[in-house]
Each structure stands twice: as structure tokens, then as C-alpha cells.
Amino acid sequence: MCLAGPGSAGMGVVAELVDLVLPSHCVVCDRPGPVWCSACRPDSRCEVIEHAHEPPVHAAAEYAGELRTALLNYKERGARSLAGPLADYLAGAVESARSASVDGGLPVLVPVPSSRAAARQRGGDHVGRLARLVARQLQLEVLPALRLTGRVRDSAGLSVEQRANNLNHRMRAEPATGAGSVIVLDDILTTGATLIEACRALRAAGWQVSAGAVIGWTRLRQRPTGHD
């Protein structure tokens, strides 16, 4: 897994101290109180997104409105106090994937890696941080088995074809252990290019990938097949 540069840990500590010291306001409605008030949190209604020749991806909610605002504040603006509420959504998607699995064993959670540049800019690996919270909540193992190789551009603004080319064979995975099946974790499902590449790399290393789990999915690029 790609690690952040030396300064990112310090940035993360500063961000957490700021969250603790400054008066908190909801990132959506700006009312004093919790950083994301209960009134501004959309219901988690898991959608299942199917990809040809790939395992299904379970998404907690649509990436729009209040959820989009919260994710952007966490991912791009350093609001680390949103990690807990967002991890709750991701945990719901993981539980949905587990309930649909025929494997029956405890899955291993594998987060998609951040590029070094993205980790430096965001004060650490934002998906890895969520994955650890989910693993603790559900008492599962999280394993950073994936890493990026070569230069990878930020996917924002890229077309479907550009996203696929950007990640084509850019991930490598550690050799599989004796652990059970894998659920791959990411924050947002847009075209599916990231999860498809992650699954390819994991399978090439001998892992059994049962599903993907994300917080949000984009309606413009994806079509759900059902929900629970």
C-alpha cells in the first residue's frame, strides 16, 4: 500500500486538534452541534451494483446531497471528525455484502490504496482510515494488501475510458494468505474502474474476491440492480 509522506501524519494530528478545539457546526446545515447532525444524514439504503465478470458492489447510499457534502469535507477538506459517521455507512455496505455471500466465513477487508500524492494532500489514506474503523466496528480483519505502481492521476474529471486507462494494471497485491474471501472497500463508485483493477490485482495474487463495498454510488454512471 502506498504510504503518505513524512508530513502527512503531522497534518492529520493538526486536523484532529482543530476539530476538538474549535466549536463544531454541521457541515451541511451549519447549525452548532455535531459535525454532521442527524437531521442532515440520509438514510442508508444499500443498492447492489452489478458489473460484468466482476463481483457485485454494495453501496450504502447515492453519492448526492448531504452525503456528497460530508464526503467532500472529509476527503478534500480535512474534516476527520466525519470519519466515524461515514464509516457507519461503509459498515452497512459491508454487512449487506456479507449477508449476500454464500461463503459463510469471515471476510477480510481490503481498502483500495491512495496514491502518494493524494495521501500527502489529504493528510493520509482516507479509505484506509475508514476501513480500520469498519473493521473495529464489525470485528473483522483489515489488510492493506494493495499498492499502486507507476504514476496515477486523480480520477476527478476523467472520462470512463480515461479512468480505465489511468488504472490499467497499476495495482499490485500481496500474495494471498490462508484467510477467507475478500471484500474490497472504497469511498465512491463512479465508473467502477478502481474496483475492477483492485479485483484483478487481488485475483492475480491468489485472493478470492467476493464483493465490493462503498459509501456512495453515482446515479449518472451506475445502475443498481436492487436493494435491501
Phi, psi and omega per residue, in radians:
M1 nan 2.431 3.110
C2 -1.250 2.316 3.132
L3 -1.794 2.703 3.128
A4 -1.288 2.834 3.128
G5 -1.253 2.991 -3.040
P6 -0.996 -0.556 -3.065
G7 -1.413 -0.227 -3.016
S8 -1.212 -0.605 3.131
A9 -1.088 -0.749 3.100
G10 -1.106 -0.697 3.088
M11 -1.050 -0.706 -3.135
G12 -1.126 -0.733 3.116
V13 -1.084 -0.778 3.118
V14 -1.050 -0.775 -3.132
A15 -1.071 -0.733 -3.140
E16 -1.163 -0.680 3.108
L17 -1.131 -0.704 3.109
V18 -1.067 -0.758 3.128
D19 -1.053 -0.610 -3.102
L20 -1.355 -0.665 -3.001
V21 -1.456 -0.795 -3.069
L22 -1.305 2.576 3.077
P23 -1.015 2.416 -3.064
S24 -1.587 2.460 3.041
H25 -2.327 2.598 3.090
C26 -1.121 2.303 -3.104
V27 -1.214 -0.254 -3.115
V28 -1.698 -0.994 -3.051
C29 -1.724 -0.184 3.093
D30 1.211 0.280 3.087
R31 -1.375 2.528 3.085
P32 -1.048 2.499 3.137
G33 2.347 -2.543 -3.123
P34 -1.029 2.630 -3.115
V35 -1.107 -0.392 3.050
W36 -2.528 1.691 -3.011
C37 -1.196 2.725 -3.080
S38 -1.084 -0.547 -3.131
A39 -1.180 -0.407 -3.094
C40 -1.766 0.115 3.124
R41 -1.669 2.092 3.112
P42 -1.218 2.692 3.078
D43 -1.112 2.533 3.049
S44 -1.579 1.989 -3.141
R45 -2.275 1.687 -2.918
C46 -1.122 2.242 3.038
E47 -1.837 2.566 3.108
V48 -1.917 2.080 -3.112
I49 -1.810 2.167 -3.132
E50 -1.708 2.422 3.024
H51 -2.143 2.451 3.104
A52 -1.058 2.274 3.078
H53 1.105 0.271 3.133
E54 -2.258 2.736 3.095
P55 -1.189 2.718 3.124
P56 -1.145 2.663 3.091
V57 -1.966 2.218 3.140
H58 -1.731 2.136 -3.070
A59 -2.048 2.290 -3.037
A60 -1.207 -0.612 -3.070
A61 -2.856 2.940 3.085
E62 -1.295 2.447 3.115
Y63 -1.403 1.498 -3.103
A64 -2.812 2.891 3.020
G65 0.948 -2.252 -3.052
E66 -1.108 -0.664 -3.139
L67 -1.154 -0.711 3.114
R68 -1.100 -0.764 3.121
T69 -1.035 -0.792 -3.123
A70 -1.149 -0.765 -3.133
L71 -1.114 -0.715 3.122
L72 -1.131 -0.704 3.121
N73 -1.151 -0.659 3.114
Y74 -1.240 -0.814 -2.991
K75 -1.381 -0.723 -2.996
E76 -1.887 -0.306 -3.033
R77 -2.098 0.208 2.990
G78 1.256 0.360 3.138
A79 -1.440 1.387 -3.058
R80 -1.169 -0.393 3.127
S81 -1.155 -0.185 3.079
L82 -1.482 -0.117 -3.092
A83 -1.053 -0.745 -3.125
G84 -1.073 -0.942 3.115
P85 -1.048 -0.684 3.135
L86 -1.204 -0.624 3.093
A87 -1.108 -0.530 3.091
D88 -1.084 -0.714 3.093
Y89 -1.123 -0.794 -3.123
L90 -1.121 -0.657 3.085
A91 -1.070 -0.654 3.085
G92 -1.102 -0.685 3.105
A93 -1.169 -0.683 3.094
V94 -1.108 -0.765 3.116
E95 -1.071 -0.669 3.077
S96 -1.086 -0.754 3.127
A97 -1.128 -0.697 3.129
R98 -1.130 -0.728 -3.109
S99 -1.178 -0.439 3.141
A100 -1.552 -0.182 -3.071
S101 -1.361 2.501 3.074
V102 -1.691 -0.024 -3.086
D103 -1.171 -0.792 3.084
G104 1.520 -0.341 -3.139
G105 -1.539 3.132 3.096
L106 -1.435 2.160 3.141
P107 -1.358 2.776 3.003
V108 -1.725 2.354 3.130
L109 -1.627 2.166 3.134
V110 -2.105 1.917 3.111
P111 -1.355 2.580 3.015
V112 -1.229 2.528 -3.072
P113 -1.458 2.677 2.985
S114 -1.603 2.620 3.017
S115 -1.221 2.785 3.121
R116 -1.028 -0.728 -3.122
A117 -1.120 -0.756 -3.130
A118 -1.157 -0.711 3.136
A119 -1.112 -0.703 3.102
R120 -1.108 -0.769 -3.087
Q121 -1.181 -0.608 -3.036
R122 -1.729 0.102 3.112
G123 1.260 0.552 3.105
G124 2.262 3.122 -3.131
D125 -1.452 1.815 -3.001
H126 -1.224 -0.599 3.111
V127 -1.295 -0.692 3.088
G128 -1.033 -0.682 3.118
R129 -1.109 -0.759 3.098
L130 -1.127 -0.697 -3.115
A131 -1.072 -0.694 3.135
R132 -1.141 -0.676 3.103
L133 -1.149 -0.728 3.123
V134 -1.119 -0.777 -3.139
A135 -1.048 -0.712 3.123
R136 -1.156 -0.731 -3.112
Q137 -1.151 -0.717 -3.062
L138 -1.716 0.019 -3.131
Q139 0.985 0.890 3.090
L140 -2.082 2.905 3.106
E141 -1.580 2.374 3.023
V142 -1.965 2.328 -3.075
L143 -2.314 2.009 3.100
P144 -1.353 1.243 -3.007
A145 -1.456 -0.206 -3.067
L146 -1.807 2.582 3.000
R147 -2.498 2.693 3.100
L148 -1.614 2.487 3.075
T149 -2.159 2.519 -3.121
G150 1.326 -3.055 -3.073
R151 -1.600 2.257 -3.131
V152 -2.168 2.259 3.130
R153 -1.434 2.769 2.990
D154 -1.127 2.323 -3.043
S155 -1.329 -0.241 -3.134
A156 -1.056 2.228 3.106
G157 1.535 -0.114 -3.141
L158 -1.467 2.600 3.084
S159 -1.314 3.027 3.121
V160 -1.016 -0.819 -3.133
E161 -1.150 -0.718 3.140
Q162 -1.134 -0.662 3.104
R163 -1.100 -0.756 -3.139
A164 -1.130 -0.782 -3.140
N165 -1.168 -0.601 -3.112
N166 -1.070 -0.597 -3.055
L167 -1.862 -0.024 -3.045
N168 -0.988 1.997 3.138
H169 0.945 0.636 3.107
R170 -1.728 -0.087 3.126
M171 -1.911 2.547 3.016
R172 -2.240 2.604 -3.125
A173 -2.147 2.607 3.017
E174 -1.147 2.621 3.099
P175 -0.997 2.518 -3.101
A176 -1.098 2.533 3.055
T177 -1.754 -2.920 3.112
G178 -1.448 0.164 -3.118
A179 -1.198 2.942 -3.131
G180 -1.331 -2.669 -3.099
S181 -1.252 2.898 -3.050
V182 -1.985 2.419 2.894
I183 -1.958 2.127 -3.117
V184 -1.532 2.316 -3.080
L185 -1.927 2.437 3.009
D186 -2.578 3.002 -3.130
D187 -1.536 -0.814 -3.044
I188 -2.291 2.417 3.016
L189 -1.816 2.007 3.122
T190 -1.920 -1.407 3.097
T191 -1.667 -0.287 -3.082
G192 1.597 -0.025 -3.052
A193 -1.067 -0.707 -3.107
T194 -1.145 -0.828 -3.120
L195 -1.194 -0.615 3.096
I196 -1.101 -0.768 3.124
E197 -1.176 -0.683 3.111
A198 -1.085 -0.752 3.120
C199 -1.118 -0.713 3.126
R200 -1.049 -0.820 -3.109
A201 -1.132 -0.729 -3.134
L202 -1.149 -0.766 3.124
R203 -1.129 -0.663 3.112
A204 -1.079 -0.469 3.140
A205 -1.630 0.073 3.051
G206 1.709 0.124 3.137
W207 -1.432 2.643 3.012
Q208 -1.758 1.955 -3.096
V209 -1.696 2.108 -3.092
S210 -1.693 -0.512 -3.059
A211 -2.964 2.951 2.953
G212 -2.011 2.721 3.088
A213 -2.461 2.287 -3.116
V214 -2.386 2.854 3.077
I215 -1.334 -0.896 -3.055
G216 -2.286 2.666 3.046
W217 -2.197 2.603 -3.087
T218 -1.683 2.171 -3.071
R219 -1.126 -0.580 -3.088
L220 -1.173 -0.470 -3.051
R221 -1.910 -0.310 -3.012
Q222 -2.202 2.684 3.084
R223 -2.238 2.022 -3.115
P224 -1.270 2.683 3.119
T225 -1.812 -0.158 -3.141
G226 2.935 3.141 3.122
H227 -2.656 2.902 3.029
D228 -2.213 nan nan
